[in-house]
């Protein structure tokens, strides 16, 4: 069990609250089931960005530390010389905002009268009553922090990558690892847990030292790279702070698909329809996912919904991701140009060093961020783009859409660039090649089915982004014409 830093509880927490938090944390750990438990698997594919990593890679359920080598990965003829990975943080607690909404919904259930009609059931009891009695163990201090399962996600990912690319993650390279992270605690702690997983790889059975004492040092915070969206004025003004930017999300909440779920849930839980809204329904759905991901239990919240409901709620979440982080607005993806260019600067430097027969100064670069870091970047690169935009009015037409956030950026999702040097290349151009992996599976070049690309061809494919996309210009707000019409 890893030691939880005391700073996670916050210095201002009262002793009684701190004790309660510790007890809740202990309860969560004691309740954790083995990850191979397939509980709530019927709803698991539809949790969007709250999806467990093992639901995207089911093979991990049986052996989460064994590397899953994609048969498309290059081997024998070429040697990996650099790996650049963008990694979403591991499983986390709900945010304080989500916890407040859940508390509101729980209060509605506790205020309801005695069950008198037909509603769902949980183990023979009316479902509303079961939920009213179900322990609401989430506390405000949790606020999006990394949970023990999230640390496990990172440690196991480290073990798999180190086994998959042993030359890059060699003990000799350990001191040359370069780690970058978002300032959010769940990302900082994910980076630390990844390093502890590497320590376990190098020193099986030995307890890891404090991350600050490790040879490679702790992750460095760089929000301009990992939270580029917070530093893009055009995105903040036109999307983040624009009340109409998520029109399709709000329209879908009042559309027939969501209204049918509202009526069904109100009848099932026996609460007044007017007391419910789409946000409360969504937080109830996410609570099923949080209980599953954090504690490994199927709570009664999962019994509120069936698969058809889950598909609608997944679409609601995907609409938000599409319009706020994906293809909805051009600035969503263009704001990530700096991060994309940074990746290729690392690759360029490695190519140059290899050509000069110099050692690669940074054979492994690990960058820890968010779903909001990965989705804009993948959109910038042209992945998971549907022929028609996702809207509030084409749910049925988008049933087989490519843009499903839970299948792209679950907890611990990762986008990896692997640079290879091919000794027996017939031409200098063929000497350096690149493969990309998404969630440990080879990602073909956008627009083709090629599993490997010549490095120069890849750079040429993204020539516009690498040469013409300047974040300072992309993120600049248009000047307001202040010319007066007065005579």
Beta strands, then each sheet from edge to edge (+ up, - down):
strand 1: 79-88
strand 2: 121-122
strand 3: 125-126
strand 4: 178-181
strand 5: 220-221
strand 6: 364-369
strand 7: 414-421
strand 8: 432-438
strand 9: 441-442
strand 10: 453-454
sheet 1: 5+ 4+ 6+ 1+ 7- 8+ 9-
sheet 2: 5+ 4+ 6+ 1+ 7- 8+ 10-
sheet 3: 2+ 3-
end
